[in-house]
Amino acid sequence: MIVFPNAKINLGLNVVEKRPDGYHNIETIFYPIGLTDVLEVEVSESCSDYSFSSSGIVLEGDPENNLIIKAYHLLRSGYQFPAVDITLIKQIPFGAGLGGGSSDAAFMLKTLNELFKLKITPSRLEKLAVKLGADCPVFIKNRPVFATGIGNVFTPIQLSLKGKFLLLVKPDIHVSTPEAYSLVVPQKPEFSLSELITNPISEWKTAIKNDFEKSVFAKYPAIEKIKNDLYEMGAMYASMSGSGSSVYGIFNEMPEKNDLFEESFVAGGFLD
């Protein structure tokens, strides 16, 4: 069975307060985009547990630390199904604020559920996914949502960017998420993102913020430059996604090609 775990972007991100458990309550809009990995899972004929291989962007470290394998073990601890061969083509960059690893994990849960007819409900899958990471549950239903809590409490929203062009730029810079959180001063916003997102996109530039940008831009001016360049190219709205380092611009139409981002990972396409 072959599936295509997709990335997401954050439309705004407010760090609201620090929790007693050390995590932070946030509010953000998760919006799925078309940049994907390729994940294949099939019944194994040669192993008793699992086999895992990957290509594309190089995966470093022990496979046991990969969220796909953690998802496999999590589900196998409570359900019975055969050993599997897992193959991943990694195309979503790491450390980009795009949720690539979280998406891979969520799609692994969904794929095993479907492949072996485990009959796990979407709400149960979401509860399992949150054990793997705060971003994982959003990829279970995989639709635009207003997210609160640690990013795992979802409220459906009526938002469509269909037909808009998204240009995504990820420089060769890794932003540490724990460090990014440590530099943010939590505060409750005057207006909720769920309200602001209903305004025309042309008004988002002055109203919808990502709280991580201030400290990340101060440390990595090259990331701020990308955002400014996207606006210079005609973006209606541009922002860093998550804690970075990717930055996206939303355009009415496909922008003209240029050489501004030759040293970065670049992806673009019309949104569904």
Rosetta silent file (secondary structure, phi, psi, omega in degrees, C-alpha in Angstrom):
SEQUENCE: MIVFPNAKINLGLNVVEKRPDGYHNIETIFYPIGLTDVLEVEVSESCSDYSFSSSGIVLEGDPENNLIIKAYHLLRSGYQFPAVDITLIKQIPFGAGLGGGSSDAAFMLKTLNELFKLKITPSRLEKLAVKLGADCPVFIKNRPVFATGIGNVFTPIQLSLKGKFLLLVKPDIHVSTPEAYSLVVPQKPEFSLSELITNPISEWKTAIKNDFEKSVFAKYPAIEKIKNDLYEMGAMYASMSGSGSSVYGIFNEMPEKNDLFEESFVAGGFLD
SCORE:     score description
SCORE:     0.000 S_00000001
   1 L     0.000  128.345 -178.545    0.000    0.000    0.000 S_00000001
   2 E  -112.471  130.471  177.197    1.445    3.356   -1.039 S_00000001
   3 E  -131.254  167.903 -173.710    0.417    6.653    0.595 S_00000001
   4 L  -128.103   84.329  178.903    1.674   10.223    0.349 S_00000001
   5 L   -60.567  124.857 -174.835    2.194   11.914    3.737 S_00000001
   6 E  -102.787  159.504  176.464    1.846   15.648    3.140 S_00000001
   7 E   -82.791  173.615  173.468    3.323   18.696    4.800 S_00000001
   8 E  -136.080  160.940  167.651    1.435   21.508    6.524 S_00000001
   9 E  -119.881  158.699  172.966    1.947   25.203    7.040 S_00000001
  10 E  -100.180  124.019  171.266    0.963   27.340   10.014 S_00000001
  11 E   -95.075   95.186 -174.121   -1.221   30.326    9.256 S_00000001
  12 E    77.440  149.898  175.788   -0.292   32.389   12.289 S_00000001
  13 E  -157.212  111.263  178.214    1.076   31.010   15.528 S_00000001
  14 E  -106.965  124.561  173.824    0.462   32.539   18.940 S_00000001
  15 E   -89.629  107.635 -167.383    2.329   31.176   21.965 S_00000001
  16 E   -85.822  -45.824 -177.735   -0.306   31.825   24.608 S_00000001
  17 E  -164.427  155.554  175.004    1.100   30.520   27.878 S_00000001
  18 E   -89.522  135.445 -177.433    3.584   28.113   29.425 S_00000001
  19 L   -90.675  160.126  177.568    2.013   25.064   31.028 S_00000001
  20 L   -60.500  -26.388 -179.152    2.965   23.459   34.351 S_00000001
  21 L   -83.518    3.544  177.513    4.217   20.411   32.424 S_00000001
  22 L    95.687  -17.268  175.977    6.776   22.550   30.583 S_00000001
  23 L   -79.613  177.229  179.227    4.925   22.591   27.266 S_00000001
  24 E  -122.843  140.239  169.518    3.241   25.666   25.830 S_00000001
  25 E   -82.139  135.177 -178.345   -0.352   26.326   24.914 S_00000001
  26 E  -129.932  171.623  162.459   -0.611   27.784   21.437 S_00000001
  27 E  -138.230  136.367 -176.967   -3.159   28.751   18.877 S_00000001
  28 E  -158.108  165.012  170.229   -2.553   28.305   15.190 S_00000001
  29 E  -108.124  120.810  172.268   -4.196   27.345   11.924 S_00000001
  30 E   -90.749  128.902  179.442   -2.874   24.126   10.407 S_00000001
  31 E  -129.750  118.277  179.798   -3.301   24.043    6.631 S_00000001
  32 E   -67.159  144.533  176.613   -2.313   20.939    4.597 S_00000001
  33 E  -128.827  172.403 -169.531   -0.198   21.498    1.475 S_00000001
  34 E   -85.139   -4.463  176.652    0.783   19.360   -1.500 S_00000001
  35 E   -70.338  125.185 -173.413    4.466   18.710   -0.713 S_00000001
  36 E  -133.403  157.812  161.343    4.648   15.007    0.176 S_00000001
  37 L   -92.333  175.843  175.162    6.814   12.080    1.138 S_00000001
  38 E  -126.389  122.209 -176.160    6.093    8.622   -0.295 S_00000001
  39 E  -123.070  125.132  177.182    5.438    5.797    2.161 S_00000001
  40 E  -118.851  131.573  178.814    4.948    2.157    1.165 S_00000001
  41 E  -130.367  128.237  178.242    3.892   -0.528    3.630 S_00000001
  42 E  -144.572  156.989  179.060    3.387   -4.175    2.698 S_00000001
  43 E   -62.493  131.955 -177.655    3.214   -7.532    4.430 S_00000001
  44 L   -84.021  141.657  175.631    6.724   -8.915    4.871 S_00000001
  45 L  -107.962    2.199 -172.739    7.669  -12.332    3.599 S_00000001
  46 L  -132.681   -3.896 -179.324   11.158  -12.304    5.096 S_00000001
  47 L  -133.487  162.761 -177.028   11.130  -10.787    8.595 S_00000001
  48 L   -99.075   -9.538 -178.722    9.363  -11.394   11.881 S_00000001
  49 L  -128.319  -84.519  175.897    8.979   -7.766   12.925 S_00000001
  50 E  -154.755  158.384  167.099    9.676   -5.056   10.357 S_00000001
  51 E  -124.945  150.646 -176.272   12.191   -3.932    7.769 S_00000001
  52 E  -140.511  130.388  174.231   12.782   -0.290    6.911 S_00000001
  53 E  -138.035  153.916 -178.197   14.549    1.381    4.001 S_00000001
  54 E  -145.091  157.738  174.580   14.607    4.962    2.809 S_00000001
  55 E  -143.709 -179.063 -175.885   15.821    7.143   -0.049 S_00000001
  56 E    84.486 -137.447  176.467   15.669   10.812   -0.921 S_00000001
  57 L   -59.019  131.795 -173.995   16.704   13.134    1.906 S_00000001
  58 L   -68.929  129.815  174.020   19.115   11.177    4.083 S_00000001
  59 L   -94.373  122.922 -179.746   17.746    9.925    7.407 S_00000001
  60 L  -101.849  155.746  176.093   20.379    9.896   10.109 S_00000001
  61 L    92.021  179.721 -178.074   20.394    7.929   13.337 S_00000001
  62 L   -70.344  128.588  177.029   18.826    4.698   14.546 S_00000001
  63 H   -54.431  -28.309  179.842   15.599    3.784   12.674 S_00000001
  64 H   -61.516  -20.926  178.434   14.069    2.946   16.063 S_00000001
  65 H   -89.969   -5.116  178.988   14.039    6.701   16.750 S_00000001
  66 L   -74.657  139.250 -176.926   12.145    7.430   13.548 S_00000001
  67 H   -63.611  -27.221  176.722    8.521    8.409   14.148 S_00000001
  68 H   -62.852  -45.609 -179.182    7.347    5.921   11.518 S_00000001
  69 H   -70.677  -36.331  175.625    8.845    3.058   13.481 S_00000001
  70 H   -63.110  -37.921  176.883    7.553    4.477   16.758 S_00000001
  71 H   -64.377  -40.894  177.922    4.077    4.573   15.185 S_00000001
  72 H   -59.804  -49.662 -179.062    4.499    0.945   14.128 S_00000001
  73 H   -64.977  -39.406 -179.712    5.497   -0.152   17.638 S_00000001
  74 H   -59.228  -45.510 -178.050    2.727    1.912   19.234 S_00000001
  75 H   -73.188  -37.109 -177.851    0.041    0.239   17.156 S_00000001
  76 H   -71.715  -19.144  178.151    1.533   -3.244   17.411 S_00000001
  77 L   -71.472  -19.718 -178.063    1.557   -2.978   21.198 S_00000001
  78 L  -120.929   -8.034 -176.517   -2.238   -2.964   21.201 S_00000001
  79 L  -137.303  152.378  179.637   -3.254   -4.703   17.980 S_00000001
  80 L  -101.958  128.120  174.577   -2.262   -7.871   16.170 S_00000001
  81 L  -160.331  163.171 -173.977   -1.089   -7.746   12.567 S_00000001
  82 L   -70.093  167.768  172.784    1.722   -9.301   10.479 S_00000001
  83 L   -63.759  154.358 -175.172    5.291   -8.099   10.097 S_00000001
  84 E  -134.232  154.249  167.757    5.766   -5.410    7.456 S_00000001
  85 E  -103.043  128.085 -176.055    8.303   -4.023    5.012 S_00000001
  86 E  -117.697  129.708  177.645    8.395   -0.232    5.127 S_00000001
  87 E  -128.193  131.627 -178.650    9.868    1.964    2.398 S_00000001
  88 E  -124.582  130.866  166.375   10.093    5.754    2.590 S_00000001
  89 E  -104.083  109.266 -173.914   11.032    8.312   -0.056 S_00000001
  90 E   -89.742  118.613 -178.207   11.801   11.393    2.054 S_00000001
  91 L  -126.340  -19.634  177.647   11.072   14.674    0.267 S_00000001
  92 L   -84.753  121.812 -176.091    9.794   17.015    3.015 S_00000001
  93 L   -64.752  152.347  176.274   12.823   18.741    4.578 S_00000001
  94 L   -79.988  161.367  173.386   13.659   18.354    8.263 S_00000001
  95 L    55.160   38.169 -172.503   13.725   21.244   10.726 S_00000001
  96 L  -117.940   -7.188 -175.415   11.442   23.262    8.516 S_00000001
  97 L    74.577   23.941 -176.280    8.254   23.731   10.536 S_00000001
  98 L  -108.548   -5.467  176.535    6.370   21.638    7.968 S_00000001
  99 L    71.425   25.203 -175.766    5.503   18.628   10.118 S_00000001
 100 H   -60.382  -46.794  179.298    7.052   16.082    7.766 S_00000001
 101 H   -65.952  -39.346  178.340    8.024   13.568   10.426 S_00000001
 102 H   -64.075  -39.759  178.563    4.684   13.978   12.190 S_00000001
 103 H   -65.009  -43.800  177.634    2.843   13.403    8.928 S_00000001
 104 H   -56.205  -44.140 -178.693    4.847   10.241    8.223 S_00000001
 105 H   -65.219  -45.912 -179.450    3.899    8.901   11.660 S_00000001
 106 H   -63.268  -41.539  179.330    0.204    9.725   11.309 S_00000001
 107 H   -68.347  -30.371  175.313    0.038    8.187    7.847 S_00000001
 108 H   -63.271  -45.211  177.431    1.766    5.075    9.197 S_00000001
 109 H   -59.336  -47.029 -177.979   -1.002    4.702   11.784 S_00000001
 110 H   -65.207  -39.017 -177.945   -3.688    5.224    9.143 S_00000001
 111 H   -67.375  -45.474  177.638   -2.051    2.858    6.678 S_00000001
 112 H   -62.229  -39.463  178.785   -1.694    0.002    9.167 S_00000001
 113 H   -60.946  -43.901 -178.890   -5.281    0.573   10.249 S_00000001
 114 H   -75.952  -43.581 -175.734   -6.554    0.335    6.696 S_00000001
 115 H   -61.242  -39.422 -175.264   -4.196   -2.377    5.465 S_00000001
 116 L  -108.154   12.758  174.425   -5.048   -4.765    8.291 S_00000001
 117 L    50.169   52.252 -177.966   -8.676   -3.666    8.821 S_00000001
 118 L   -78.979  -15.017  175.703   -8.084   -2.818   12.483 S_00000001
 119 L    60.361   37.663  176.129  -11.256   -0.672   12.568 S_00000001
 120 L   -85.168  128.972 -177.779   -9.699    2.069   14.696 S_00000001
 121 L   -71.845  155.403  177.390  -11.829    5.213   14.590 S_00000001
 122 H   -55.999  -38.678 -179.473  -10.308    8.568   13.525 S_00000001
 123 H   -66.237  -36.201  177.002  -10.812    9.969   17.021 S_00000001
 124 H   -69.484  -39.511  176.895   -8.948    7.003   18.513 S_00000001
 125 H   -60.891  -39.003  177.989   -6.176    7.403   15.941 S_00000001
 126 H   -62.246  -40.372  179.643   -5.831   11.050   16.978 S_00000001
 127 H   -66.986  -35.625  175.446   -5.425   10.004   20.615 S_00000001
 128 H   -69.219  -41.434 -176.119   -2.756    7.506   19.605 S_00000001
 129 H   -62.693  -35.297 -177.602   -1.027   10.059   17.363 S_00000001
 130 L   -65.946  -21.105  175.854   -0.618   12.626   20.133 S_00000001
 131 L   -69.347  -19.580 -178.727    1.577   10.097   21.961 S_00000001
 132 L   -92.786  -24.103 -179.727    4.022   10.426   19.069 S_00000001
 133 L   165.200  152.587 -174.584    4.107   14.230   18.912 S_00000001
 134 L   -62.475  -31.663 -178.047    1.978   17.342   19.218 S_00000001
 135 L   -82.743  -14.553 -171.726    1.758   17.854   15.437 S_00000001
 136 L   -63.689  -43.905 -173.299    0.843   14.262   14.612 S_00000001
 137 L   -59.861  -29.312 -175.764   -2.936   14.250   15.258 S_00000001
 138 H   -63.953  -23.695 -177.401   -3.697   16.959   12.690 S_00000001
 139 H   -85.854   -2.077  177.133   -2.650   14.620    9.878 S_00000001
 140 H   -70.046  -56.426  177.085   -5.238   11.972   10.806 S_00000001
 141 H   -87.764  -24.933  168.030   -8.198   13.873    9.326 S_00000001
 142 L    58.473   54.994  178.269   -5.793   16.087    7.382 S_00000001
 143 L  -142.067  162.754  179.836   -7.895   19.194    6.915 S_00000001
 144 L   -60.904  133.099  179.191   -7.588   22.868    7.887 S_00000001
 145 E  -143.684  154.099  167.498   -8.235   23.346   11.602 S_00000001
 146 E   -89.945  120.049 -173.968   -7.911   25.941   14.327 S_00000001
 147 E  -111.659  135.510  175.748   -5.606   24.277   16.864 S_00000001
 148 E  -129.440 -164.660 -173.407   -5.230   25.093   20.551 S_00000001
 149 L    65.516 -136.728  175.821   -3.744   23.319   23.572 S_00000001
 150 L   -89.180   14.493 -177.298   -0.265   22.086   22.600 S_00000001
 151 L   104.061   17.013 -174.355   -1.540   22.010   19.036 S_00000001
 152 L  -122.900    4.641  176.682   -3.724   18.934   19.527 S_00000001
 153 E  -108.728  115.717 -168.436   -7.181   20.384   20.246 S_00000001
 154 E  -110.148  138.024  170.731   -8.926   20.980   16.945 S_00000001
 155 E  -123.179  121.062  179.661  -11.857   23.143   15.906 S_00000001
 156 E   -59.691  145.289  177.553  -12.950   22.791   12.268 S_00000001
 157 L  -131.261  153.556  175.082  -12.845   26.016   10.252 S_00000001
 158 L   -94.238   92.279 -178.671  -14.288   27.096    6.940 S_00000001
 159 L  -142.737  125.498  176.152  -11.142   28.125    5.114 S_00000001
 160 L  -133.907  128.035  174.370  -10.134   27.425    1.555 S_00000001
 161 L  -108.354   21.241 -177.759   -7.067   28.721   -0.268 S_00000001
 162 L   -55.986  131.364  178.780   -7.911   26.684   -3.352 S_00000001
 163 L    92.409  -14.227  175.251   -6.447   28.223   -6.488 S_00000001
 164 L   -79.958  151.891  179.834   -3.877   30.325   -4.620 S_00000001
 165 E   -98.851  128.819  178.136   -0.206   29.663   -5.401 S_00000001
 166 E  -106.314  124.601  173.537    2.059   28.683   -2.519 S_00000001
 167 E  -111.488  121.252 -175.378    5.810   29.256   -2.811 S_00000001
 168 E  -113.224  130.919 -178.971    7.788   27.533   -0.075 S_00000001
 169 E  -127.971  124.368  179.340   11.445   28.323    0.668 S_00000001
 170 E  -123.100  105.577  179.824   13.568   26.389    3.147 S_00000001
 171 L   -72.791  168.000  179.407   17.125   27.711    3.603 S_00000001
 172 L   -80.367   61.268 -179.210   19.997   25.519    4.767 S_00000001
 173 L  -135.619  132.729  176.627   19.406   26.595    8.369 S_00000001
 174 L  -105.944  125.270  177.508   18.187   24.431   11.225 S_00000001
 175 L  -104.007  124.861  177.946   16.136   26.130   13.939 S_00000001
 176 L   -74.958  120.676  179.856   15.935   24.307   17.268 S_00000001
 177 H   -62.589  -46.136  177.244   12.302   24.159   18.358 S_00000001
 178 H   -57.787  -40.223  179.133   13.130   24.026   22.115 S_00000001
 179 H   -66.379  -40.530  179.577   15.398   27.045   21.692 S_00000001
 180 H   -60.263  -42.864  178.488   12.735   28.898   19.716 S_00000001
 181 H   -65.720  -36.802 -176.909   10.212   28.328   22.504 S_00000001
 182 H   -65.714  -22.410 -176.827   12.726   29.417   25.151 S_00000001
 183 L   -95.961   -3.746 -178.749   13.080   32.816   23.482 S_00000001
 184 L   -94.037  137.054  173.079    9.350   33.553   23.172 S_00000001
 185 L   -96.327  108.495 -176.485    7.472   35.525   25.816 S_00000001
 186 L   -62.434  141.740  175.036    3.991   33.947   25.935 S_00000001
 187 L  -158.565  145.754  179.661    1.038   36.306   25.770 S_00000001
 188 L   -79.297  129.368 -178.076   -2.638   36.027   24.960 S_00000001
 189 L   -71.666  154.961  179.273   -3.473   37.793   21.676 S_00000001
 190 L   -66.735  -39.222  179.752   -6.032   40.583   21.539 S_00000001
 191 L  -124.668  139.790 -179.791   -7.931   38.829   18.761 S_00000001
 192 L   -72.933  145.663  176.236   -8.179   35.103   18.151 S_00000001
 193 H   -58.591  -32.603 -179.548   -6.735   33.644   14.973 S_00000001
 194 H   -63.190  -24.270  175.024  -10.080   31.973   14.365 S_00000001
 195 H   -86.258  -46.418 -174.551  -11.514   35.479   13.911 S_00000001
 196 H   -63.523  -31.562 -175.960   -8.606   37.040   12.021 S_00000001
 197 L   -69.347  -14.667  179.088   -8.476   34.247    9.456 S_00000001
 198 L   -81.842  -10.383  177.678  -11.938   35.231    8.222 S_00000001
 199 L   -74.570  159.895  175.746  -10.572   38.574    6.990 S_00000001
 200 L   -57.444  147.066 -178.485   -9.411   38.967    3.369 S_00000001
 201 H   -56.890  -32.306 -179.868   -5.901   37.616    2.761 S_00000001
 202 H   -61.104  -19.280 -179.879   -4.768   41.141    1.883 S_00000001
 203 H   -97.079   -7.599 -177.068   -5.306   42.066    5.563 S_00000001
 204 H   -65.759  -31.661 -174.307   -3.409   39.129    7.060 S_00000001
 205 H   -54.618  -39.282 -176.423   -0.027   40.847    6.666 S_00000001
 206 H   -96.355  -10.239 -172.792   -0.718   43.326    9.443 S_00000001
 207 H  -112.749  -33.574 -172.997   -2.960   41.156   11.604 S_00000001
 208 L  -105.606  119.479 -173.984   -1.722   37.560   11.617 S_00000001
 209 L  -118.768  159.875  168.558    1.656   36.928   13.234 S_00000001
 210 E  -113.720  113.657 -173.854    3.965   34.047   14.050 S_00000001
 211 L   -62.338  -19.146  179.764    5.356   34.657   17.546 S_00000001
 212 L   -76.690  -20.076 -171.835    8.554   32.753   16.732 S_00000001
 213 H   -61.263  -40.761 -174.998    9.602   35.170   14.004 S_00000001
 214 H   -55.892  -51.401 -176.974   10.942   37.924   16.270 S_00000001
 215 H   -77.725  -36.251  179.872   13.594   35.809   17.981 S_00000001
 216 H   -67.576  -42.447  179.469   14.330   33.547   14.993 S_00000001
 217 H   -64.598  -34.786  179.589   14.787   36.508   12.638 S_00000001
 218 H   -64.388  -36.529 -178.896   17.108   38.177   15.155 S_00000001
 219 H   -85.068  -32.532 -176.400   19.368   35.114   15.165 S_00000001
 220 L  -128.187   79.524 -178.808   18.971   34.219   11.478 S_00000001
 221 H   -57.244  -24.777 -179.795   18.509   37.381    9.374 S_00000001
 222 H   -63.468  -30.683  178.793   18.624   35.239    6.203 S_00000001
 223 H   -71.500  -41.603  176.832   15.217   33.791    7.128 S_00000001
 224 H   -62.173  -37.714  179.738   13.722   37.268    7.536 S_00000001
 225 H   -61.586  -39.092  178.376   15.174   38.241    4.158 S_00000001
 226 H   -59.909  -44.531  178.891   13.311   35.368    2.502 S_00000001
 227 H   -60.628  -45.768  179.397   10.035   36.658    3.931 S_00000001
 228 H   -62.902  -39.672  179.128   10.785   40.173    2.697 S_00000001
 229 H   -62.978  -38.695  179.192   11.770   38.834   -0.736 S_00000001
 230 H   -63.786  -39.411  175.898    8.461   36.968   -1.014 S_00000001
 231 H   -65.903  -40.022  178.009    6.582   40.193   -0.353 S_00000001
 232 H   -61.737  -30.215  179.816    8.739   41.975   -2.925 S_00000001
 233 L   -78.851   -8.297  176.898    7.719   39.272   -5.407 S_00000001
 234 L   110.105   13.069  178.897    4.065   40.085   -4.828 S_00000001
 235 L   -61.845  138.248  173.493    2.949   37.701   -2.081 S_00000001
 236 L   -73.844  -34.193  178.763   -0.370   38.631   -0.490 S_00000001
 237 E  -148.672  139.031  177.628    0.805   37.015    2.726 S_00000001
 238 E  -138.793  145.836 -177.631    4.154   35.587    3.813 S_00000001
 239 E  -162.895  157.030  167.210    5.194   33.936    7.044 S_00000001
 240 E   -76.439  145.411  177.679    7.557   31.510    8.668 S_00000001
 241 L   -97.614  131.242 -178.975    5.895   28.130    9.274 S_00000001
 242 L    57.115 -136.924  177.837    5.997   26.778   12.813 S_00000001
 243 L   -93.442   13.790  176.555    9.313   27.526   14.486 S_00000001
 244 L    89.977  177.362   13.952   11.044   27.605   11.096 S_00000001
 245 L  -102.316    6.497 -179.334   13.146   27.601    9.125 S_00000001
 246 L   -76.000  149.723  177.682   10.846   27.409    6.093 S_00000001
 247 E  -130.629  140.706  179.892    9.028   30.508    4.898 S_00000001
 248 E  -126.281  155.769  173.017    6.085   30.569    2.516 S_00000001
 249 E  -127.087  140.034  177.125    4.322   33.134    0.403 S_00000001
 250 E  -106.693  123.772 -175.020    0.723   32.979   -0.803 S_00000001
 251 E  -120.213  153.703  174.015    0.181   34.492   -4.251 S_00000001
 252 L   -69.560  -31.732 -179.930   -2.848   35.118   -6.438 S_00000001
 253 L  -146.316  167.931 -178.081   -0.952   33.588   -9.343 S_00000001
 254 L   -62.459  124.824  178.616    2.351   31.840   -9.994 S_00000001
 255 L   -72.187  158.052  177.752    5.215   34.338   -9.533 S_00000001
 256 L   -68.370  145.471  179.306    7.858   34.749  -12.185 S_00000001
 257 L   -66.505  144.579  175.495   10.950   32.606  -11.765 S_00000001
 258 L  -149.949  178.788 -176.232   14.028   34.286  -10.319 S_00000001
 259 L  -107.032   21.517 -176.845   17.351   33.356   -8.749 S_00000001
 260 L   -65.259  -31.541 -170.433   16.690   34.714   -5.258 S_00000001
 261 L  -118.022   32.740 -175.152   16.486   31.304   -3.629 S_00000001
 262 L   -61.768  -26.434 -177.017   19.032   29.267   -5.583 S_00000001
 263 L   -96.012    8.770 -178.105   20.778   28.060   -2.408 S_00000001
 264 L  -117.350  163.075  168.430   17.553   26.965   -0.696 S_00000001
 265 E   -75.478  129.146 -177.487   15.065   24.144   -1.024 S_00000001
 266 E  -130.754  134.148  175.633   12.152   25.527   -3.015 S_00000001
 267 E  -139.642  147.320 -179.495    8.727   24.014   -3.715 S_00000001
 268 E  -153.438  156.364  177.447    5.653   25.567   -5.197 S_00000001
 269 E   174.206  164.134  177.663    2.208   24.752   -6.442 S_00000001
 270 E   -78.188  138.348 -176.832   -1.430   25.719   -6.510 S_00000001
 271 L   -80.317  147.663  177.373   -3.329   24.887   -3.329 S_00000001
 272 L   -86.686    0.000    0.000   -6.296   22.535   -3.255 S_00000001
